[in-house]
């Protein structure tokens, strides 16, 4: 599924009339049925991160075939949590590059306005006009096939109980390619809920045929470094841990 992501989506629309989402060819999704419970006939896809890419991926996967379902994990309070943090900033690219055909399809199908494709919105406008309506539209249009879990951080991803050194395809062992994915997730808890002293609860969520990583690079731990290829520059990590924001000079 993840390898076929570009196949699911059209290019961003130049107008509201160009909103078609291409369905996946049968072979693109049927291979994901391997390892899924035969009784359900549902192929579960996990997507990490409910930002623009995660929402677009969810829209594309769900439009591809009725046997596909999506669980979208977001560690923020709501969809597009990272974009909200820079909501005052104006995007340097127009909506034609930030609102995909899949997003426009969701908005139009659920009776919501498709934003002006020539406009360059602020982050706050991008959330209110596109991202939040798309998240709500996905839930309305696809019902039980779509689940957005917020305040959930994906800590680790495994496959079929296999260790990294087991079932290596290069030596002819194909078990990994058909084994379902399992995610270790941490759910942030409200104060006074379930465990009075616990701030979070860890759990395994399993049975996924594919995982799409759309966690992005905004968070510090995912951000590109200053060195070549996004690696940390020499000495960057030491400087990062030596200074706090309060120590930096104010200009």
N, C-alpha and C positions, 0 to 999 in steps of 0.2 A: 504494500500500500504506500509506504513512505517513498519508495523509489518511483512511484507512479504519480506523485503529487502534481507535477507540472501538467500531466496528461489530463487531470481532472478539471483544470481551470482554464478559462479563456484569458486573454490579455485584458487589462483594465479597460473599461468601456470609454469611448470618446463621447458617448451620449447615453441618455437613459434608455434608448431603444436597443442598445447593444448589451443585452444582459444575459445571453444564453450561457448555460453551464453545460459543458460537454460530458455526457455519461461515459464512464469507463468501459472499455471493452471487457467482455466476459472473463477473458484470461487474466486480466489485471486484478480482479478481485476474488475470483474463485480459488486461486492458489492460497489465499489467506484463510480459507475454510479449514485447511489442514490444521489439526490441533484444537479446533473448536468443538464443543459438544454438538454431536450430530442432531440431538433432539431439539435444539433451539433454532438452528439455521441462521443465527445472527452472528455477524462478524463484528467484534468489539475493537474499536480503535481508541487508544489513549493519546491525548494531545497535551503536552506540557506547556503552559503559558497561554493566557487568554488575552493577549494583546492583538494587534492587527493581523499578524501572521497566523496566530492560533485560531482566531475567529474565521479568517479566510479559509484555513485548512479544514476547519469543521464544516463550513458551508460547502466546500468542494467535495469532501468525503460523503456527506449525507446526501448530496445531489447525485452522486455517482451511481448508487444502487440501493434499493430498499432493504437489502440484507445487511447494510452497514449501519452501525451505531457508534456514537462518540461519547466519551467521557473527557471533559475538558477540565484540567487541573490548574488552578490559579492561586498563588500564595497570597495575593493581595485581598483587600476587602471586597472587590468587585472586578468585573471584566475591565481590561484596559487600565489597571491600577497604576502601572508605570507611566503611561501617557498622562494621567491626571497630575503627576508630580511636576511635569513641565508644561502644564496647561496654558501658561501665559505666553509661551513661545509660539511664534508663527512659523508654520511649515514652509520650507523653501520650495516645495514641490506642490503642484496642484492636485486636486482630488482625482484627476484622471490617472494619476500614478499611485494613489493611495486607496482608492475605492475600486476593488476588483469587480469583474463581472459576476462572480458568485455573491459578493456582498450586495451589489445592486439588485440582483435577483431576489435575495431575501427581503430587502427593503420594499421592493415593488410588490412582491407576492403577498406580503403581510399588510399592505395598504399604507406603507410609510413613504415619506418623501425621499427621493434620491437627491443627494446634494449636488449643487452646481459643480460640474466637473472642471470648470476653469478657475474656481476659487482656491486660494491657499489659506486654509483655516488655521486658527490657533490649535494647540493641543486640546484645549477645553472644548472648542467647537467640533473638533474631530471626534471627540468622545460623544458629545451630545447629539451630533447630527448623523454619525455613522456607526461608531463602535458599540455604544450602548443599545441603540435600536437594533443592530444586527444580532447582538446577544439575546435580546428579548424575542426577536423574530425567529431565531433558531428554535427557541423553546416552544413558541406558538406553532410553528410550522411542522416540526418533527416530533413533538411530544416526548414520549418515553425513549425515543431513539437518541435524544440529546440530553446530557446532564452536565451542568456547570457546577463544579465543586470549588468554592472559594475558601480562602484562608487555609489552603492545603499546599504544603511544600513537598515536592517529589524528592526524596532523599537518595534513592538508589533504584536501579532497574536490573532485573535478572531475567533469565529465560529458561523455563522448563526445569528449574532446579539444577541446571548445569553450571558448573564452574567455568571460569574463563579458559581454563586449560583443557576442558572436556569438549567432545563432539566438534573437533576442528574440521571444517569442510575441506581444507586443503589436503587432508589425508584420507578423504573419502567418507567421512562420517557426516551424514546429512540430518542427524537428529535435531540439530539446532534450528534448521530452517523451518521445521514444522512445529516446534515447541512454542507454546504460548508465553507471552511476557507476564512478569509479575512486578508490580511497583511497590516499593516501601514508601509510604507517605506519612507525613506528620500533619495532623489536623489541629489547628489552633483552637483552644477552647475558650468560651466565655467564662468570666469570673463566676464561681459558684455553680458551674454546670458540671455534672458527672463526678469530677474529682476536685474537691475544694482546693487542694494544694497544687494540682497539676495545671500547667499552662498549655500543654499540648498532649496529644495522644497519637501514638504510632500504630499503624496497621498495614497489613499486606492487602493489596488489591490485585487480583489475578484474572487470567482468562482473556488477555488482549492478543489479537493477531498481529497488531502493529503498534508502534509508538512513534509519534512525530514530536521532535524536540523543537518547540517554538518559544523557548524560555528567553531568547534574545541576549543582548549584551549590556543592558542598562544597569543591572545590578552589579555591584563592585566585583563580586566573585566571578562574574561572567564577562566582565569588560575586557576589551582588547588592551594589551600592554602598549608601551611606547616604543618597543623594539620592532625589529623586522618580523613581518608575518603576524603581528599582533602579540608576539611574545613580550614578556617584561624586559625592559632595557636593563643593562647591567647596573645594579645598585638600586633599581626602582623599588623593589620590595622592601629594602632596608629603609629607604626614605618614607615609604608609605606607612610603615609601622612606627617611625620615629617622630612623626608630626601629627598633631591633632588639628582639627579645623580652627580651634581657638588659638593655636600657636601661630597661625599664618598671619602675615601683616595685612592690615586693612588699607585699601587704597581708595 
